[in-house]
Amino acid sequence: MTDQAVESDDDTAAGPASEPSRAGRRTRRDHSVADRQFLGRRRELKELRSDIERAGLDTLSGRKAPRARVLLIAGRPGTGRTALAEELLLQVADRYPDGALRTRLTAPDGTPVPTERVARDLLNALGLPAPAGESADDLTERLREGLSVRRVVLLLDDAGTAEHVDPLLPNTPDCLVVAVAEGPLTGIPDVRPCTLGGLDTKSALEFLTRHTGSVRITCDPRSAESLIELCGAEPAALEIAGGWLARRPKESVADLARQLHAQDDDGAAGTAGTALARTFRHSYASLAGPAARILRYLSLAPEGYVDPHTASALAGCSVSAARTTLDDFVTLGLVHAVDSRLPQYEVPGCLMPLLRGLTETLDRPAELQLARARMLERTVRLLTSCRAVTEPDGTPARKKLAGLPSALRFPDPAAAAEWLRVRQPALLAAARLAVADGELDTLARRLMSALVRALVAHRGTEAAAPELYGIHRLVLDVAERRNLPREKAAALLNLADLDAETGRTHEALARYRAALDAGRAAQDPYATGRAMESVGGAHQELGDWQRAADWYGRALAQRLTRGERSDAARLHGRIATVHTYAGRYGEALRGWRSAVAGYRKEGDVAAQARALSELARVQEYAGRPEESLHTCQEAVEWARQARDVRLQAALQLRLADTLERLGDPAAAKLHRGAAERMLGGEPVPGPVGGAPDVNPSEQATNTCEIRSASSEE
């Protein structure tokens, strides 16, 4: 698939930023509330505010309310229901000193957002931990605990059902929940919906005036009122009508009203179904062909998040042309600009069904598939650029980056990190979109890989663990549905690594075993070897030394069979470490000698020096100080050849400790001074390698750090 990336004169196009995480941010369709004076809805606001103070059923029965009060704002999309909720939040903000949280429970395509993802976003907005891999129940329990000591107002936008809202309700009357839905939420007790229709005429006229100016409204108030009636007095329809008039200063309000009436006469309104649909179709019909095509294809944008690159790839036009068109759409009220340092846009959810209907009618499935592929390909290239900019100069990745069009390059790592942070919701949505059809084709694989690499490069594995967990779980779901054992093994290994890093060792062990079965089914020697070694690592973390040594031994046998001598040497070292913990020093010494021999055959001087260092340590544990001294001196020579100054210093310190035990403090002082000179005044490092710092016989309960095989290979 050839991705089109046209050079742009706009220097902000290459580093698009976007909104932060979904929770805690204001959706763009509500910006008119914050940026302009709120219009109308005085009666509704009064009712909602009085409903906060209303005695609930629990209070009337003499019991303390166990949960937060829930206010429900019900109405069709486009009626300004979210804007009303935002205005309510502004008016009651002083009652809730810990702030407001916002989240959306339904994606623009109508699918419910998983409770796990919503709870995680809300926990992040509160600054509370949300460990990767935790279930929805655990995360919602964490959320309730966090809210129990806070006074916040929680906006749940686009709520679908009571079952989606109920797990998120705080178990404290000190918080307030404002839910926005299309209809009643049957199942949540003691909730009285505030149902919205259109604006009152005065407010609707003022709404139009913001777009058209006062002259055209004052000159023909009857036509203005007729236009408001045709728009159903709904804010979304009025915004599109006002945008159409704003772009045509020579057109009168009466002209637009007549054209909308003509749609009724032609029967178009019957097919449109709503005032919003009628107004939207009229505005769409006035667009030039290329602009109309871009607008239709915005329905393919992941969860409605759009930037110039997304629009450019979907339509196959330049980035600068896409941005100009998107800005025109903002004026027309067809998309909303998101508060951001770089250009970002959001397609109103109320328009998504209309846009999808147009694509189904006017575009062939092959054209839509091609547009989606272009968008995902552009995303892959941006992610690749985002990661490559973190590489040192002169590396292959940086050389490849230099060959990309300027529109796809980031000026520096900071700009790339900011783009990744702000675009993260859209990027994760793109990953879900890439596997939505149940396939793992080449493009989907590349997208998943590029996203994982970019997240790790900029945030690190630990910080990005929740997002990485979700990506690998997507792959696992598809692999299980499609019976793809190789992909299943890879996903299970990645998930198990994340479990291990977050302390869920038992869960990691179960996944490593499942990955081993999948690797065997796929006849993948890399996956099976990695899984066996990781099973050993999990048992080592659990302190089961015998099983750890056994599984390391199985992995070692496979490596030896395949002639992978370097990995075999490393496994000899891991087996030796386990025997050291178990106090079996004879086996440990044999293991480290085998590791030393393996590294020597491979010519890996640095690894040989480290293995000799560990051999010296075990010799000391075994009560052989003279042998330990000789081995340590040999290790120093190899470390010097490897030019590993810190290892040399650590070995000098070990020599000093050994000499002190042998009763030679003068020689010990010389070696300690040499170590300090090598370090140049730096703090003395701890012990090298993976073996324990203390004699395992003196601290048998100590457990060593588990490291995934992926980090060592």
JOVEN-V75739 format. One record per helix or strand of 3 or more residues. SS is the DSSP state (~ for helix, > for strand). FROM is the first residue (numbers start at 1). TO is the last residue. If there is no record, write none. Layout:
((SS FROM TO) (SS FROM TO))
This chain:
((~ 28 35) (~ 42 53) (~ 57 60) (> 69 74) (~ 81 91) (~ 93 95) (> 100 104) (~ 115 126) (~ 136 147) (> 153 159) (~ 162 166) (> 176 181) (> 193 195) (~ 201 212) (~ 214 219) (~ 221 230) (~ 235 246) (~ 253 265) (~ 268 272) (~ 275 285) (~ 289 300) (~ 302 304) (~ 308 315) (~ 319 331) (> 335 337) (> 345 347) (~ 349 362) (~ 365 388) (~ 396 402) (~ 406 408) (~ 413 434) (~ 442 463) (~ 465 482) (~ 485 501) (~ 505 521) (~ 525 541) (~ 545 561) (~ 565 581) (~ 585 602) (~ 605 621) (~ 625 641) (~ 645 661) (~ 665 679) (~ 709 711))
